[in-house]
């Protein structure tokens, strides 16, 4: 009875210290996404919903465990996280496979026929290692130093280069934008960004002639074309996606009632184009609900960043903010035909076990920052840790 009482007290202390609104927002977004995937299941023999539910459960449990630990303690093992993510990313070159609907070899087959995409885990590991790097430079007053900025660039170029070589330029773009947002928020001087963007603009001819393949060029060019042939080739998915969204009107056809969803008119609508399912079946209101959820979620992450007691906590929150914001903007840009299709999922909504499970790892990190508002080098332990110790000794 005493052990049960201690467990109940522990759970109560955990709930007391956690960011309940942020948990609620992520869970609502996840449930919303599961409903859209369940509706899409009518058009496919593959059970995406089962995989998604399993991944959500694993990710949620992992997030709770991560949130209990002080993020300062977790960041001490940055070298292990860097090594594991690097090992998995490199392993893709030797044992990687390609899954349906993709044009890159970025997955590893797991026992039981399941697959795992290492780049999703690498995003979370990068948030921790890069946050630690930024905090270290800030502590040593080297954040404005040229050599310090160069080390940050080299740090970011490792995952960007490796994932580009795998053929997943969409993920490489996400890493690049995360790097820009995190360094800017950390206080790196504006002149370095001006030089960076000048270099990018100057490199456009080289990128077009030497880096981008014909498929990538066509995806870009179709954005500026009104030719019927373009719509039926590289622009087909985006064109049909926009038609599906428009067909929903204000309130949509009704969940599980969309005829275009049932016929799977939009290719791979369970993944990158899940927003089209919301548009057709739940209409403009359903689409706005998604945008509001993300807006509130991002505001809560920024709130946690503002309350962080040290640069490390702030950097971790900004890193996760950048990950969510960048993927949302790119994904919606793809679906609406504003940006080229680059294979970026809509966080918490798109089907993809690796993606949603790893997103919850990030939720755990943000919760850890929220739950540990004082520097562990000069603070007493929170009541949650007292409860854990009391439970162990009593038992």
C-alpha positions as CSV (number, residue, x, y, z in Angstrom):
1,X,0.0,0.0,0.0
2,X,2.9,2.3,0.8
3,X,4.5,1.6,-2.5
4,X,1.2,2.4,-4.4
5,X,0.8,5.6,-2.4
6,X,4.4,6.6,-3.3
7,X,3.7,5.9,-7.0
8,X,0.5,8.0,-6.9
9,X,2.4,10.8,-5.1
10,X,5.1,10.6,-7.8
11,X,2.6,10.9,-10.6
12,X,1.0,13.8,-8.9
13,X,4.3,15.6,-8.5
14,X,5.1,14.9,-12.1
15,X,1.9,16.4,-13.3
16,X,2.3,19.3,-11.0
17,X,5.7,20.2,-12.5
18,X,5.1,19.4,-16.2
19,X,3.8,21.8,-18.9
20,X,0.3,20.4,-19.1
21,X,-0.9,22.7,-21.9
22,X,2.0,21.7,-24.1
23,X,1.3,18.0,-23.5
24,X,-2.3,18.6,-24.4
25,X,-1.5,20.4,-27.6
26,X,0.8,17.7,-28.8
27,X,-1.7,15.0,-27.9
28,X,-4.5,16.8,-29.7
29,X,-2.4,17.2,-32.8
30,X,-1.4,13.5,-32.6
31,X,-5.1,12.4,-32.2
32,X,-6.1,14.7,-35.1
33,X,-3.4,13.2,-37.2
34,X,-4.5,9.6,-36.3
35,X,-8.1,10.4,-37.4
36,X,-6.8,11.7,-40.8
37,X,-4.7,8.6,-41.2
38,X,-7.6,6.3,-40.2
39,X,-9.8,8.0,-42.9
40,X,-7.1,7.5,-45.5
41,X,-6.9,3.8,-44.6
42,X,-10.0,3.2,-46.7
43,X,-7.9,3.7,-49.8
44,X,-4.9,1.5,-48.9
45,X,-4.1,-2.1,-48.0
46,X,-1.1,-1.1,-45.8
47,X,-2.0,-0.5,-42.2
48,X,-0.3,2.9,-41.6
49,X,-2.6,3.5,-38.6
50,X,-1.3,0.5,-36.6
51,X,2.3,1.6,-37.2
52,X,1.5,5.2,-36.2
53,X,-0.2,4.2,-33.0
54,X,2.7,2.0,-32.0
55,X,5.2,4.8,-32.7
56,X,3.1,7.3,-30.8
57,X,3.0,5.0,-27.7
58,X,6.8,4.4,-27.8
59,X,7.5,8.1,-28.4
60,X,5.2,9.2,-25.6
61,X,6.7,6.9,-23.0
62,X,10.2,8.0,-24.1
63,X,9.2,11.6,-23.8
64,X,8.0,11.2,-20.2
65,X,11.2,9.4,-19.3
66,X,13.3,12.1,-20.9
67,X,11.3,14.9,-19.2
68,X,12.1,13.5,-15.8
69,X,15.8,13.9,-16.3
70,X,17.5,17.3,-16.1
71,X,18.4,18.5,-19.6
72,X,21.8,19.6,-18.2
73,X,22.5,16.0,-17.3
74,X,21.3,14.7,-20.7
75,X,23.5,17.2,-22.5
76,X,26.6,15.9,-20.6
77,X,26.3,12.8,-22.8
78,X,26.4,14.8,-26.1
79,X,29.3,12.8,-27.3
80,X,27.4,9.6,-27.0
81,X,24.4,11.1,-28.8
82,X,26.7,12.4,-31.5
83,X,28.4,9.1,-31.9
84,X,25.1,7.1,-32.1
85,X,23.5,9.5,-34.6
86,X,26.7,9.5,-36.7
87,X,26.9,5.7,-36.7
88,X,23.3,5.3,-37.7
89,X,23.6,7.9,-40.5
90,X,26.7,6.3,-41.9
91,X,25.2,2.8,-41.6
92,X,22.6,3.9,-44.1
93,X,25.3,3.9,-46.8
94,X,25.9,0.2,-46.2
95,X,22.5,-1.3,-45.1
96,X,20.1,1.4,-46.1
97,X,17.0,0.7,-48.1
98,X,14.5,2.7,-50.1
99,X,10.8,2.6,-49.2
100,X,7.8,3.2,-51.4
101,X,7.1,6.8,-52.3
102,X,10.6,8.0,-51.8
103,X,13.6,8.6,-54.0
104,X,16.4,8.3,-51.5
105,X,18.0,5.4,-49.6
106,X,17.5,6.6,-46.0
107,X,15.9,3.8,-44.1
108,X,17.2,0.8,-42.1
109,X,15.1,-2.4,-41.9
110,X,14.3,-3.6,-38.4
111,X,13.3,-7.1,-37.2
112,X,9.7,-7.8,-37.9
113,X,9.6,-6.0,-41.2
114,X,9.5,-2.5,-39.8
115,X,11.8,0.3,-40.9
116,X,13.6,3.2,-39.2
117,X,14.8,6.5,-40.7
118,X,18.0,7.6,-38.8
119,X,17.8,11.2,-40.0
120,X,14.7,11.7,-37.8
121,X,16.7,10.7,-34.7
122,X,19.7,12.7,-35.9
123,X,17.5,15.9,-35.9
124,X,16.9,15.4,-32.1
125,X,20.5,14.5,-31.4
126,X,21.6,17.6,-33.4
127,X,19.4,19.8,-31.3
128,X,21.2,18.6,-28.1
129,X,24.8,18.6,-29.5
130,X,24.4,21.9,-31.3
131,X,22.8,23.5,-28.3
132,X,25.7,22.3,-26.1
133,X,28.1,23.7,-28.7
134,X,26.4,27.1,-28.7
135,X,26.2,27.2,-24.9
136,X,29.9,26.3,-24.6
137,X,30.9,29.2,-27.0
138,X,28.7,31.6,-25.1
139,X,30.3,30.6,-21.8
140,X,33.8,31.0,-23.2
141,X,32.7,34.4,-24.9
142,X,33.6,33.0,-28.3
143,X,30.2,33.2,-29.9
144,X,31.2,36.4,-31.7
145,X,34.6,35.0,-32.6
146,X,35.3,34.1,-36.2
147,X,36.8,30.7,-35.3
148,X,33.9,29.9,-33.0
149,X,31.4,30.6,-35.8
150,X,33.5,28.4,-38.2
151,X,33.3,25.5,-35.7
152,X,29.5,25.9,-35.7
153,X,29.4,25.7,-39.5
154,X,31.5,22.6,-39.5
155,X,29.3,21.1,-36.8
156,X,26.2,21.6,-38.9
157,X,27.8,20.5,-42.2
158,X,28.4,17.0,-40.9
159,X,24.7,15.9,-40.9
160,X,23.9,18.2,-43.8
161,X,26.6,16.6,-46.0
162,X,25.9,13.0,-45.0
163,X,22.1,13.3,-45.5
164,X,22.6,15.1,-48.8
165,X,24.8,12.2,-50.0
166,X,22.0,9.8,-49.1
167,X,19.8,11.8,-51.5
168,X,17.4,13.3,-48.9
169,X,17.9,16.9,-49.7
170,X,14.6,17.8,-47.9
171,X,16.0,16.7,-44.6
172,X,19.3,18.4,-45.4
173,X,17.4,21.6,-45.9
174,X,15.7,21.2,-42.5
175,X,19.1,20.9,-40.9
176,X,20.4,23.9,-42.7
177,X,17.5,26.1,-41.6
178,X,17.7,24.8,-38.0
179,X,21.3,25.8,-38.0
180,X,20.4,29.4,-39.2
181,X,17.6,29.8,-36.6
182,X,19.5,28.4,-33.7
183,X,22.7,30.5,-34.3
184,X,20.7,33.6,-34.9
185,X,18.7,33.2,-31.7
186,X,21.9,32.4,-29.8
187,X,23.3,35.8,-30.7
188,X,25.7,35.1,-33.5
189,X,26.3,38.5,-35.2
190,X,24.3,39.5,-38.2
191,X,27.3,40.1,-40.4
192,X,28.0,36.3,-40.5
193,X,24.5,35.7,-41.8
194,X,24.9,38.3,-44.5
195,X,28.1,36.6,-45.7
196,X,26.4,33.2,-45.6
197,X,23.4,34.3,-47.7
198,X,25.7,36.1,-50.1
199,X,27.6,32.8,-50.5
200,X,24.4,30.9,-51.1
201,X,23.2,33.4,-53.7
202,X,26.6,33.2,-55.4
203,X,26.5,29.4,-55.4
204,X,23.1,29.1,-57.1
205,X,24.6,28.6,-60.6
206,X,26.8,25.8,-59.2
207,X,23.9,24.3,-57.3
208,X,21.8,24.3,-60.5
209,X,24.4,22.8,-62.8
210,X,26.3,20.5,-60.5
211,X,24.2,19.6,-57.5
212,X,20.6,19.4,-58.5
213,X,19.5,16.5,-60.7
214,X,16.9,16.7,-63.4
215,X,14.1,15.5,-61.2
216,X,14.8,18.2,-58.6
217,X,15.1,20.9,-61.4
218,X,11.7,19.8,-62.8
219,X,10.1,20.0,-59.4
220,X,11.3,23.6,-59.1
221,X,10.4,24.6,-62.7
222,X,6.8,23.2,-62.4
223,X,6.0,25.9,-59.8
224,X,6.4,28.5,-62.6
225,X,4.7,26.6,-65.3
226,X,1.1,26.5,-66.4
227,X,1.7,23.9,-69.1
228,X,-0.7,20.9,-69.1
229,X,2.1,18.5,-69.5
230,X,3.8,19.8,-66.3
231,X,0.6,19.3,-64.3
232,X,0.4,15.7,-65.4
233,X,4.0,14.9,-64.5
234,X,6.0,16.6,-61.8
235,X,3.1,18.9,-60.8
236,X,0.4,16.2,-60.7
237,X,0.6,15.5,-56.9
238,X,0.5,19.2,-56.0
239,X,-2.3,20.0,-58.5
240,X,-4.5,17.2,-57.2
241,X,-3.7,18.2,-53.6
242,X,-5.0,21.7,-54.3
243,X,-8.1,20.3,-55.9
244,X,-8.8,18.1,-52.9
245,X,-8.4,21.1,-50.5
246,X,-10.6,23.3,-52.6
247,X,-13.3,20.6,-52.9
248,X,-13.8,20.6,-49.1
249,X,-15.2,24.1,-49.0
250,X,-15.8,25.6,-45.5
251,X,-16.8,22.6,-43.5
252,X,-15.6,19.7,-45.7
253,X,-17.3,16.5,-46.9
254,X,-17.1,14.9,-43.4
255,X,-14.5,12.7,-41.8
256,X,-14.3,9.3,-43.5
257,X,-16.6,10.7,-46.2
258,X,-14.2,12.3,-48.7
259,X,-14.6,10.6,-52.1
260,X,-11.2,11.8,-53.4
261,X,-9.6,10.4,-50.2
262,X,-11.3,7.1,-50.7
263,X,-10.1,6.8,-54.3
264,X,-6.6,8.0,-53.3
265,X,-6.5,10.6,-56.0
266,X,-3.6,12.4,-54.3
267,X,-0.6,10.1,-54.3
268,X,0.9,9.3,-50.9
269,X,-1.7,11.4,-49.1
270,X,-1.1,9.6,-45.8
271,X,2.4,11.1,-45.6
272,X,3.6,14.4,-47.0
273,X,0.1,15.4,-48.3
274,X,-1.9,14.5,-45.2
275,X,-3.1,18.2,-45.1
276,X,-5.1,17.5,-48.3
277,X,-7.2,14.9,-46.3
278,X,-8.0,17.6,-43.7
279,X,-8.9,20.0,-46.5
280,X,-11.3,17.7,-48.3
281,X,-13.0,16.1,-45.3
282,X,-12.9,18.9,-42.7
283,X,-12.7,21.9,-45.0
284,X,-11.3,25.3,-44.3
285,X,-12.2,25.0,-40.6
286,X,-10.2,21.8,-40.3
287,X,-7.2,23.4,-42.0
288,X,-7.3,26.5,-39.8
289,X,-7.5,24.2,-36.7
290,X,-4.2,22.6,-37.8
291,X,-2.6,26.0,-38.2
292,X,-3.9,27.2,-34.8
293,X,-2.6,24.0,-33.1
294,X,0.9,24.6,-34.5
295,X,0.8,28.3,-33.6
296,X,-0.1,27.5,-30.0
297,X,2.5,24.8,-29.8
298,X,5.2,27.0,-31.2
299,X,4.3,29.8,-28.7
300,X,4.5,27.4,-25.8
301,X,8.0,26.2,-27.0
302,X,9.1,29.9,-27.1
303,X,7.6,30.4,-23.7
304,X,9.7,27.6,-22.3
305,X,12.8,29.0,-24.1
306,X,12.2,32.4,-22.4
307,X,11.9,30.8,-19.0
308,X,15.0,28.6,-19.4
309,X,17.6,29.3,-16.7
310,X,20.7,29.0,-19.0
311,X,21.7,29.2,-22.7
312,X,21.6,25.4,-23.0
313,X,17.9,25.2,-22.1
314,X,17.1,28.1,-24.3
315,X,19.0,26.6,-27.3
316,X,17.3,23.3,-26.9
317,X,13.8,24.9,-27.0
318,X,14.8,27.1,-30.0
319,X,16.1,24.1,-31.8
320,X,12.9,22.2,-31.4
321,X,10.9,25.3,-32.3
322,X,13.0,25.5,-35.5
323,X,12.4,21.9,-36.3
324,X,8.6,22.1,-36.0
325,X,8.3,25.6,-37.7
326,X,10.6,24.7,-40.6
327,X,8.8,21.4,-41.4
328,X,5.4,23.0,-41.1
329,X,6.3,25.9,-43.5
330,X,7.9,23.6,-46.0
331,X,5.2,20.9,-45.9
332,X,2.4,23.4,-46.3
333,X,4.3,25.2,-49.0
334,X,4.7,21.9,-50.9
335,X,1.0,21.1,-50.6
336,X,-0.2,24.5,-51.7
337,X,2.2,24.6,-54.6
338,X,4.3,27.4,-53.3
339,X,7.4,25.3,-52.7
340,X,8.7,22.2,-54.6
341,X,8.0,18.7,-53.2
342,X,11.0,17.7,-51.2
343,X,9.6,15.0,-48.9
344,X,9.1,16.8,-45.6
345,X,6.4,15.5,-43.3
346,X,3.8,17.5,-41.4
347,X,4.8,17.1,-37.7
348,X,2.5,14.9,-35.6
349,X,0.1,14.5,-38.6
350,X,1.9,12.7,-41.4
351,X,2.2,8.9,-41.3
352,X,5.7,7.8,-40.4
353,X,6.7,5.9,-37.3
354,X,10.3,7.3,-37.1
355,X,9.1,10.8,-37.5
356,X,6.4,10.9,-34.8
357,X,8.4,8.8,-32.3
358,X,11.4,11.1,-32.6
359,X,9.2,14.2,-32.5
360,X,8.1,13.1,-29.0
361,X,11.7,12.8,-27.9
362,X,11.9,16.5,-28.7
363,X,8.7,17.1,-26.7
364,X,10.4,15.4,-23.8
365,X,13.4,17.7,-24.1
366,X,11.2,20.8,-24.0
367,X,9.3,19.4,-21.0
368,X,12.7,18.8,-19.3
369,X,13.6,22.5,-19.8
370,X,10.2,23.5,-18.4
371,X,10.4,21.2,-15.4
372,X,13.9,22.2,-14.4
373,X,13.7,26.0,-14.2
374,X,16.8,26.4,-12.1
375,X,20.4,25.7,-12.9
376,X,21.4,22.3,-11.5
377,X,24.8,23.6,-10.5
378,X,23.3,26.0,-7.9
379,X,19.8,24.7,-7.1
380,X,18.2,22.2,-4.8
381,X,16.5,19.2,-6.4
382,X,12.8,19.5,-7.2
383,X,10.1,17.7,-5.3
384,X,9.9,15.1,-8.0
385,X,13.4,13.8,-7.3
386,X,12.6,13.8,-3.5
387,X,9.6,11.6,-4.3
388,X,11.7,9.2,-6.3
389,X,14.2,8.8,-3.5
390,X,11.5,8.4,-0.9
391,X,9.8,5.8,-3.0
392,X,13.0,3.8,-3.4
393,X,14.0,3.8,0.3
394,X,10.5,3.1,1.5
395,X,10.1,0.2,-0.8
